[in-house]
C-alpha cells in the first residue's frame, strides 16, 4: 500500500515581463497558472493534508497567500497576478525559505518543499539564488522547478534543483507543462526512510531553526513606555509559568529576564522556561537547547545565558544529596574519546553544559552509563564530576 507524506509546498512563481511572451498561448504566465491550478487540484484530491503557499517575484518578491489547502483561495491569488518588471529570483527564494522555517517551528510540521515556476530569466540582485539553494539544502528543503520557454546557456533553475536535491522539469509546450504538474502532484509517495524527516529530528537542525524569544523592549516601541518599564511604573503581564513578575531564580525584574513567545506573545521568565523545558521528556529538544512554547507549541530557542542557572541546580542537588544521608553517587570511569569515532549521530548532539554542538575530530568525555557527551573543558566544570543526565559520579583516571 502506498504511503503519502503531507507537504508544505511554496509555489514561487515568476510574474516578470518575460513571462508575457507568447511562445506559450496566450502567454507563459497564463499557461503556468493553469498548470499550477491543476497541480493543486490533483494533489489535494490525493492528499487533502498537504498545504500550499504562493510567492511571486518580479521587481520585488512578496508572499501572496499563506499556507492553506482551500483551493478557491489559492486559485484567486493566482488569478490576481499581473506582469511586472524584472525577475528577483533570489528574493523569491529567500521569502519561500522563511515561510517554510516558520512552519517547521510549529508542532507536527509537514515536510517542506519549494516549486519555482519560471522561464529562468532572472535579474542579479543582492540575494544570490544559488546561496539560497545551498541554505535550503542544509535545511532539508527540496527546490523543484518548472522551466518554460527556450533553453539558455545558464540554466539557473536546473542548478538550483541539483543543489537542493529537487527535480527539474523542462517544458517546451503547454502539454508538457500540464504533464509536469501531474507528475509533481503524484510525487509525495515516499519510502519510510525520509531524509527531511530525519533531519528535522536532529538537535543541530532544531537549534538552527528555533525562534528567538522577544524581549520587553522588542514589543515596546514607545521610548517613554520603556523608561516606565525600567522604573517599575508600568505593568507587565506575569510569567505564565510562575505567575509572578519577579524572576523566582534570579529575583530580577521582568524587564531583565522576561521574554515573549514570538508566535503567541505569551510571557515567560527565561529561567522559568528553561526549568520547564528541562522537566520534559523529549531528549532531542533538551540536547538542542530548544523547547516548545507551553501555550502554542512553537519551537523556541533557550538563551545560552540560562545555562548558569543549571549550574546552580547541580549545586543545590548536591546539597540535597548530603541532607538525605551518607549515600554517595556511583563512581565509575568516564570514556575519553573522539567524537568522530562514535558515529555521525554524535555530531548532532550538544554538550549539556554549554549547549553547543560538537565538531569533527573533537575530543569528548562520554558517560558510560547514559552515553551523554561533554566537551573536555565543560566536563571539568561539572560539580563533583557528576553527570547531569544520570547523576553518576565520573572520573578520568
C-alpha distance (Angstrom), angle and dihedral (degrees) to the residues before:
residue distance angle dihedral
X1 . . .
X2 3.81 . .
X3 3.79 117.4 .
X4 3.77 119.6 -149.4
X5 3.80 121.5 -156.8
X6 3.78 115.1 -152.0
X7 3.79 115.4 -123.8
X8 3.79 139.6 -160.8
X9 3.80 102.7 -134.9
X10 3.79 124.8 -169.1
X11 3.82 112.2 -156.5
X12 3.81 102.8 -151.4
X13 3.80 103.2 -167.6
X14 3.80 129.3 -172.4
X15 3.82 114.5 -131.9
X16 3.80 98.0 168.6
X17 3.83 123.3 131.4
X18 3.80 94.1 -92.5
X19 3.83 88.6 64.8
X20 3.84 87.5 67.2
X21 3.81 91.5 71.8
X22 3.79 113.9 122.0
X23 3.82 102.1 -139.7
X24 3.83 81.3 106.8
X25 3.82 111.3 50.2
X26 2.98 123.1 -87.3
X27 3.84 87.4 -1.8
X28 3.80 140.6 -49.4
X29 3.80 96.9 -96.0
X30 3.81 94.3 49.7
X31 3.82 91.2 51.6
X32 3.81 91.3 47.3
X33 3.81 91.7 50.8
X34 3.81 89.8 50.9
X35 3.83 90.6 51.1
X36 3.82 93.2 46.8
X37 3.81 90.5 50.9
X38 3.80 89.6 53.5
X39 3.81 90.2 47.6
X40 3.81 91.8 52.3
X41 3.81 93.3 45.8
X42 3.80 94.8 47.7
X43 3.82 95.0 44.7
X44 3.80 94.2 48.5
X45 3.80 90.0 47.6
X46 3.81 88.5 56.2
X47 3.82 97.5 36.1
X48 3.79 118.5 13.9
X49 3.84 91.0 -175.8
X50 3.80 94.1 69.1
X51 3.80 115.2 97.2
X52 3.80 135.0 -156.7
X53 3.77 135.0 -150.0
X54 3.80 123.8 -172.6
X55 3.81 126.6 -141.6
X56 3.80 122.3 179.0
X57 3.78 127.0 -160.9
X58 3.81 131.1 -164.5
X59 3.82 122.3 119.5
X60 3.79 84.8 -11.0
X61 3.78 135.9 6.5
X62 3.79 124.2 -117.9
X63 3.77 141.5 169.1
X64 3.81 109.4 -108.8
X65 3.80 98.1 -176.3
X66 3.80 135.1 -1.4
X67 3.81 123.6 -124.3
X68 3.79 112.7 -56.3
X69 3.81 139.8 142.6
X70 3.81 95.0 -147.3
X71 3.81 103.8 117.7
X72 3.81 97.3 -159.5
X73 3.82 92.3 56.2
X74 3.79 92.3 47.8
X75 3.81 92.0 48.0
X76 3.81 91.8 49.5
X77 3.80 92.6 51.6
X78 3.82 90.2 51.3
X79 3.80 93.0 48.9
X80 3.81 90.9 52.9
X81 3.83 92.8 61.6
X82 3.81 115.5 116.0
X83 3.79 131.8 -169.2
X84 3.81 114.3 -96.8
X85 3.82 138.5 170.9
X86 3.79 126.3 -77.3
X87 3.82 131.8 -2.6
X88 3.83 117.1 -102.7
X89 3.81 96.2 -173.4
X90 3.82 94.9 160.5
X91 3.79 92.1 54.5
X92 3.80 90.7 47.7
X93 3.79 91.1 54.7
X94 3.81 91.6 46.2
X95 3.82 92.1 55.6
X96 3.81 90.7 44.6
X97 3.81 92.2 53.8
X98 3.80 91.2 46.1
X99 3.83 90.6 53.6
X100 3.80 91.6 50.7
X101 3.81 93.4 48.3
X102 3.82 88.5 53.3
X103 3.80 88.6 54.9
X104 3.82 94.1 44.8
X105 3.80 88.7 58.6
X106 3.78 89.8 62.3
X107 3.79 121.2 87.7
X108 3.83 117.0 -97.8
X109 3.81 90.9 16.6
X110 3.79 117.8 -171.7
X111 3.80 122.9 -123.7
X112 3.83 111.6 -81.0
X113 3.79 127.1 -121.8
X114 3.81 138.6 164.2
X115 3.81 125.6 -156.0
X116 3.82 117.3 -164.7
X117 3.82 114.3 -157.5
X118 3.81 109.6 -167.7
X119 3.77 148.3 117.1
X120 3.81 89.2 -114.6
X121 3.81 95.4 -115.2
X122 3.77 103.7 129.2
X123 3.78 136.2 169.7
X124 3.79 119.7 -125.6
X125 3.78 107.9 -114.4
X126 3.79 138.6 163.7
X127 3.81 91.4 -77.7
X128 3.81 116.2 66.0
X129 3.84 111.6 -141.6
X130 3.80 91.3 -147.7
X131 3.81 90.5 55.2
X132 3.80 89.1 52.4
X133 3.81 90.0 50.0
X134 3.81 91.0 53.7
X135 3.81 89.2 49.3
X136 3.80 89.8 50.3
X137 3.80 90.8 49.7
X138 3.81 90.4 53.4
X139 3.81 89.7 51.9
X140 3.80 93.3 48.2
X141 3.83 93.1 -111.5
X142 3.80 115.2 144.5
X143 3.80 117.3 -145.8
X144 3.80 112.0 -151.7
X145 3.79 120.0 -175.0
X146 3.80 139.2 -155.1
X147 3.79 108.9 -155.1
X148 3.83 118.2 -162.8
X149 3.80 129.7 -176.5
X150 3.76 133.1 24.9
X151 3.79 122.3 -20.3
X152 3.81 120.3 -103.4
X153 3.79 133.1 -160.7
X154 3.80 92.8 -109.7
X155 3.80 106.3 53.8
X156 3.80 98.1 -170.1
X157 3.82 94.5 170.1
X158 3.80 93.7 57.1
X159 3.78 89.7 47.5
X160 3.81 91.8 52.7
X161 3.81 91.9 49.4
X162 3.81 92.2 46.6
X163 3.81 92.4 49.3
X164 3.81 92.9 52.0
X165 3.80 99.0 37.4
X166 3.81 93.7 -110.4
X167 3.80 131.4 134.3
X168 3.80 124.8 -95.7
X169 3.82 117.8 -147.7
X170 3.80 118.1 -166.6
X171 3.79 113.0 -160.2
X172 3.81 122.1 -171.0
X173 3.81 96.0 171.0
X174 3.79 141.0 29.0
X175 3.80 90.8 -106.8
X176 3.80 90.9 53.9
X177 3.81 89.3 50.1
X178 3.82 92.3 51.9
X179 3.81 89.6 47.8
X180 3.83 90.4 52.2
X181 3.81 89.5 51.0
X182 3.80 90.5 54.8
X183 3.82 92.5 47.7
X184 3.80 91.2 50.2
X185 3.82 91.6 48.4
X186 3.81 89.4 54.5
X187 3.80 94.4 44.5
X188 3.80 102.0 92.5
X189 3.80 95.6 84.0
X190 3.79 103.2 114.1
X191 3.77 139.2 177.1
X192 3.84 115.4 -113.7
X193 3.82 94.0 -100.7
X194 3.81 105.5 75.5
X195 3.78 121.1 -179.0
X196 3.82 92.4 -156.1
X197 3.80 92.2 47.6
X198 3.80 91.5 49.1
X199 3.81 91.6 47.0
X200 3.81 96.3 54.0
X201 3.81 89.2 55.4
X202 3.83 94.5 57.5
X203 3.83 118.7 102.3
X204 3.82 93.3 -132.9
X205 3.80 91.2 55.6
X206 3.80 93.8 45.5
X207 3.82 91.1 51.8
X208 3.80 90.0 49.4
X209 3.81 96.5 53.4
X210 3.82 100.2 33.4
X211 3.81 115.3 117.4
X212 3.79 121.7 -114.3
X213 3.79 116.1 -118.1
X214 3.82 115.8 -113.1
X215 3.80 121.0 -118.3
X216 3.80 123.9 -138.1
X217 3.79 90.4 -104.3
X218 3.81 90.1 53.3
X219 3.80 88.9 62.7
X220 3.80 96.3 37.7
X221 3.80 111.4 74.6
X222 3.78 96.4 168.3
X223 3.82 112.0 88.7
X224 3.80 92.8 -152.1
X225 3.80 90.8 55.1
X226 3.79 90.3 50.5
X227 3.79 90.4 55.5
X228 3.81 90.7 49.0
X229 3.80 90.2 51.1
X230 3.81 91.2 51.3
X231 3.81 91.4 49.1
X232 3.80 92.3 46.5
X233 3.81 92.5 -117.2
X234 3.82 94.8 120.8
X235 3.78 128.7 64.1
X236 3.79 124.1 -113.2
X237 3.73 130.0 -159.1
X238 3.79 107.4 -104.8
X239 3.81 122.1 -112.3
X240 3.80 106.3 -90.2
X241 3.81 91.4 -141.1
X242 3.83 102.6 50.1
X243 3.86 96.0 18.2
X244 3.80 90.6 -135.2
X245 3.79 136.7 108.4
X246 3.81 92.3 -140.8
X247 3.81 117.5 75.6
X248 3.84 105.0 -115.5
X249 3.82 91.6 -151.9
X250 3.81 102.4 46.9
X251 3.84 100.1 15.9
X252 3.81 86.7 -132.0
X253 3.79 124.4 142.8
X254 3.78 121.2 -95.7
X255 3.81 88.9 -110.5
X256 3.82 89.3 67.0
X257 3.79 103.8 38.6
X258 3.80 102.8 16.2
X259 3.80 119.2 110.8
X260 3.79 136.6 176.3
X261 3.79 130.9 -140.3
X262 3.83 104.8 -112.6
X263 3.81 90.6 -142.3
X264 3.83 103.1 50.0
X265 3.86 101.9 7.4
X266 3.81 92.1 -126.4
X267 3.86 108.8 162.1
X268 3.80 124.2 -123.9
X269 3.78 138.9 163.9
X270 3.79 105.1 -118.2
X271 3.81 90.7 -129.0
X272 3.81 92.4 49.9
X273 3.79 89.7 50.3
X274 3.82 91.8 48.4
X275 3.81 91.2 48.9
X276 3.80 90.4 49.3
X277 3.81 90.6 48.9
X278 3.81 92.6 51.0
X279 3.80 89.5 54.9
X280 3.80 92.1 59.1
X281 3.78 122.7 96.7
X282 3.82 100.0 -137.1
X283 3.79 100.5 108.8
X284 3.81 96.0 -170.7
X285 3.80 91.4 61.3
X286 3.80 91.7 47.2
X287 3.81 91.5 51.4
X288 3.80 92.0 49.3
X289 3.82 95.7 49.7
X290 3.79 91.2 -119.8
X291 3.78 136.7 113.3
X292 3.78 139.6 -177.3
X293 3.79 120.5 -105.0
X294 3.83 106.1 -102.1
X295 3.81 88.2 -137.8
X296 3.84 106.2 44.7
X297 3.85 101.9 6.8
X298 3.82 92.3 -123.2
X299 3.81 113.3 159.7
X300 3.82 109.2 -105.5
X301 3.79 133.4 -173.3
X302 3.81 114.6 -128.3
X303 3.83 108.8 -135.9
X304 3.79 113.3 -109.6
X305 3.81 91.7 -127.9
X306 3.79 92.3 70.1
X307 3.79 90.5 70.4
X308 3.81 85.7 85.2
X309 3.78 90.5 68.9
X310 3.79 89.8 55.7
X311 3.78 89.0 60.1
X312 3.80 88.3 54.8
X313 3.80 88.2 52.5
X314 3.79 91.4 55.1
X315 3.80 90.6 50.7
X316 3.79 92.0 49.6
X317 3.79 89.9 44.5
X318 3.80 90.4 54.3
X319 3.79 90.3 50.4
X320 3.79 90.8 50.7
X321 3.80 90.5 52.4
X322 3.79 90.3 54.9
X323 3.79 91.1 50.6
X324 3.81 92.6 51.5
X325 3.80 92.6 60.8
X326 3.74 143.7 -85.8
X327 3.81 93.6 -47.8
X328 3.78 110.8 132.0
X329 3.78 125.3 -159.4
X330 3.78 116.7 -103.3
X331 3.82 111.2 -88.6
X332 3.81 115.6 -142.5
X333 3.83 134.5 155.9
X334 3.81 116.6 -96.4
X335 3.80 123.0 -136.1
X336 3.79 117.2 -110.2
X337 3.79 105.2 -158.5
X338 3.82 146.8 139.6
X339 3.80 116.7 -90.9
X340 3.83 91.5 -137.9
X341 3.80 90.3 58.7
X342 3.80 91.9 57.8
X343 3.79 96.1 60.6
X344 3.80 141.2 -93.2
X345 3.80 92.5 -74.9
X346 3.80 90.6 65.4
X347 3.81 90.0 64.0
X348 3.82 89.1 65.6
X349 3.80 94.9 52.0
X350 3.79 122.7 93.4
X351 3.78 132.2 -141.5
X352 3.84 110.3 -103.9
X353 3.81 90.6 -140.6
X354 3.81 102.1 53.2
X355 3.84 98.1 11.8
X356 3.81 91.0 -134.6
X357 3.80 121.3 133.2
X358 3.78 124.2 -114.5
X359 3.78 125.8 -104.1
X360 3.80 129.1 -137.9
X361 3.83 116.1 -78.9
X362 3.80 91.3 7.7
X363 3.80 119.3 149.0
X364 3.80 113.1 -117.1
X365 3.80 140.8 175.9
X366 3.80 115.8 -127.2
X367 3.77 126.5 -161.9
X368 3.83 105.2 -131.6
X369 3.79 91.8 -152.1
X370 3.84 101.8 54.6
X371 3.86 101.3 7.2
X372 3.82 93.3 -123.1
X373 3.82 110.8 161.2
X374 3.81 126.7 -140.5
X375 3.78 133.8 -175.0
X376 3.80 106.3 -112.7
X377 3.81 92.7 -116.9
X378 3.81 91.4 46.0
X379 3.81 90.9 51.6
X380 3.80 88.7 58.7
X381 3.84 88.6 58.6
X382 3.81 93.7 58.6
X383 3.78 111.9 114.0
X384 3.83 106.5 -111.0
X385 3.83 88.0 -13.7
X386 3.82 90.2 -80.4
X387 3.82 115.5 160.5
X388 3.80 109.7 -115.6
X389 3.80 92.4 -142.8
X390 3.79 106.5 45.8
X391 3.83 103.6 11.8
X392 3.81 94.6 -121.0
X393 3.82 116.6 150.4
X394 3.80 108.4 -125.6
X395 3.79 135.0 -165.4
X396 3.80 134.8 -172.4
X397 3.82 100.7 -146.7
